[in-house]
């Protein structure tokens, strides 16, 4: 059988001196890759009207603060037009008053049947995926050109990037 401590010192030890040390805090440092904090993604969808060129403006979707630049790193597009229609995709950006026009390569993905209203029709799919680095401080727009106007088409364009100082 264990003996009970009868002495008060043995029963409850007393702390005689508390050590006061500051709590270590991590030092503030610059982030190594700050692009994630200012990343953006914008998508637009639209109908290609009966015109040779249709413009999609993404300038209002990406808010670029004064004195900063947007860096567009990825552009993807899917364009659906009547079969045997050739299409082109051009991206417009600007730095100050200096414009930049980039022609993006579209790849045909094949012909498929479309909706049966009002008559059955075949449609062709074109896609673009570009990893690039395009700088802009104001304008972000796209122009889809085509050579066949009798039927409308539609397109989806998506961009992603970040805001740089």
PLY file of the C-alpha trace (Angstrom):
ply
format ascii 1.0
element vertex 165
property float x
property float y
property float z
element edge 164
property int vertex1
property int vertex2
end_header
0.00 0.00 0.00
1.31 3.41 -1.01
1.87 6.02 1.61
0.15 9.34 1.40
2.24 12.45 1.35
1.75 14.27 4.56
4.04 17.12 3.87
2.41 20.07 2.06
5.54 20.57 -0.05
5.35 17.10 -1.46
1.60 17.19 -2.03
1.45 20.38 -4.14
4.65 21.79 -5.58
4.82 25.56 -5.65
6.18 27.42 -8.67
8.64 29.93 -7.30
9.47 31.85 -10.44
7.59 32.06 -13.70
9.72 32.45 -16.79
8.46 35.24 -19.01
9.42 34.79 -22.60
7.73 36.46 -25.53
5.63 34.21 -27.69
7.54 33.62 -30.93
5.72 35.04 -33.91
6.56 34.29 -37.51
8.18 37.16 -39.31
6.15 38.79 -42.04
7.69 38.04 -45.39
6.81 38.68 -48.96
4.91 35.88 -50.62
6.96 33.86 -53.05
4.18 33.59 -55.61
1.52 36.26 -55.11
-0.34 35.46 -58.34
-2.84 33.29 -56.50
-4.05 36.27 -54.44
-4.97 38.29 -57.54
-6.08 35.49 -59.88
-9.13 35.93 -62.10
-11.22 33.87 -64.47
-13.82 35.20 -66.86
-16.15 33.39 -69.24
-18.47 34.71 -71.92
-21.02 32.99 -74.11
-22.71 34.49 -77.13
-24.58 33.93 -80.34
-22.73 34.60 -83.57
-25.18 36.75 -85.47
-25.47 36.93 -89.23
-22.33 39.03 -89.60
-18.82 38.28 -90.74
-17.31 39.33 -87.39
-18.71 39.12 -83.86
-16.94 40.79 -80.93
-16.93 39.55 -77.34
-15.75 42.11 -74.78
-14.35 40.83 -71.46
-13.00 44.19 -70.25
-15.83 44.69 -67.78
-15.47 41.14 -66.39
-11.87 41.72 -65.24
-11.41 44.71 -62.93
-7.89 46.06 -63.42
-6.89 48.62 -60.77
-5.27 51.86 -61.93
-1.51 51.45 -62.28
-1.69 47.64 -62.54
-1.74 45.17 -65.42
-3.65 41.99 -66.10
-1.61 39.02 -67.28
-3.69 36.58 -69.31
-2.16 33.12 -69.08
-4.79 30.81 -70.55
-7.41 31.24 -73.27
-9.88 28.53 -74.22
-12.66 28.78 -76.78
-15.35 26.53 -78.24
-17.06 27.73 -81.40
-20.02 26.00 -83.06
-20.87 27.07 -86.63
-22.65 25.55 -89.62
-20.68 22.78 -91.31
-18.00 23.76 -93.82
-17.61 27.21 -92.25
-14.10 28.53 -91.61
-13.62 30.59 -88.47
-10.86 32.71 -86.97
-10.27 33.94 -83.42
-8.37 37.11 -82.58
-7.64 38.52 -79.11
-7.28 42.28 -78.57
-5.36 43.73 -75.62
-3.67 47.06 -75.00
-0.99 48.69 -72.88
-1.83 52.36 -72.61
-2.56 53.46 -76.15
-0.52 50.66 -77.78
-2.81 47.88 -79.06
-1.91 44.22 -79.37
-3.70 41.81 -81.69
-3.07 38.08 -81.30
-4.43 35.54 -83.78
-5.23 32.33 -81.93
-5.16 28.95 -83.64
-8.44 27.03 -83.87
-8.58 23.27 -84.36
-11.58 21.62 -86.05
-13.10 18.88 -83.88
-15.54 17.42 -86.36
-19.07 17.75 -87.69
-22.15 16.72 -85.70
-25.88 16.98 -86.15
-27.58 19.92 -84.53
-31.12 20.60 -83.36
-34.07 19.54 -85.50
-35.75 22.95 -85.30
-36.79 24.09 -87.88
-34.84 21.65 -90.11
-32.04 19.20 -89.33
-28.64 20.81 -89.80
-25.05 19.84 -89.30
-22.67 21.92 -87.23
-18.92 22.03 -86.98
-17.01 22.42 -83.72
-13.80 24.44 -83.46
-11.73 24.72 -80.27
-8.73 26.71 -79.11
-6.57 26.25 -76.01
-3.63 28.61 -75.66
-1.19 28.93 -72.81
0.32 32.39 -73.30
1.33 35.54 -71.52
-0.56 38.60 -72.75
-0.43 41.88 -70.82
-3.17 44.48 -70.74
-4.16 47.46 -68.65
-7.51 48.14 -70.28
-8.84 46.22 -73.27
-9.65 42.48 -73.32
-11.81 41.51 -76.26
-12.12 38.78 -78.86
-13.27 38.80 -82.46
-14.64 35.72 -84.18
-14.61 35.94 -87.95
-16.27 33.50 -90.30
-16.99 33.10 -93.99
-20.59 31.82 -93.96
-23.47 34.02 -92.83
-26.72 32.18 -93.55
-27.05 30.53 -90.13
-26.05 31.73 -86.68
-23.50 30.00 -84.53
-22.47 30.25 -80.91
-19.24 30.50 -78.95
-17.86 30.24 -75.43
-14.59 31.96 -74.51
-12.82 31.64 -71.16
-9.69 33.43 -69.94
-7.69 33.15 -66.73
-4.72 35.00 -65.34
-3.72 37.37 -62.57
-3.23 41.05 -61.78
0.41 42.16 -61.69
1.83 45.40 -60.32
0 1
1 2
2 3
3 4
4 5
5 6
6 7
7 8
8 9
9 10
10 11
11 12
12 13
13 14
14 15
15 16
16 17
17 18
18 19
19 20
20 21
21 22
22 23
23 24
24 25
25 26
26 27
27 28
28 29
29 30
30 31
31 32
32 33
33 34
34 35
35 36
36 37
37 38
38 39
39 40
40 41
41 42
42 43
43 44
44 45
45 46
46 47
47 48
48 49
49 50
50 51
51 52
52 53
53 54
54 55
55 56
56 57
57 58
58 59
59 60
60 61
61 62
62 63
63 64
64 65
65 66
66 67
67 68
68 69
69 70
70 71
71 72
72 73
73 74
74 75
75 76
76 77
77 78
78 79
79 80
80 81
81 82
82 83
83 84
84 85
85 86
86 87
87 88
88 89
89 90
90 91
91 92
92 93
93 94
94 95
95 96
96 97
97 98
98 99
99 100
100 101
101 102
102 103
103 104
104 105
105 106
106 107
107 108
108 109
109 110
110 111
111 112
112 113
113 114
114 115
115 116
116 117
117 118
118 119
119 120
120 121
121 122
122 123
123 124
124 125
125 126
126 127
127 128
128 129
129 130
130 131
131 132
132 133
133 134
134 135
135 136
136 137
137 138
138 139
139 140
140 141
141 142
142 143
143 144
144 145
145 146
146 147
147 148
148 149
149 150
150 151
151 152
152 153
153 154
154 155
155 156
156 157
157 158
158 159
159 160
160 161
161 162
162 163
163 164
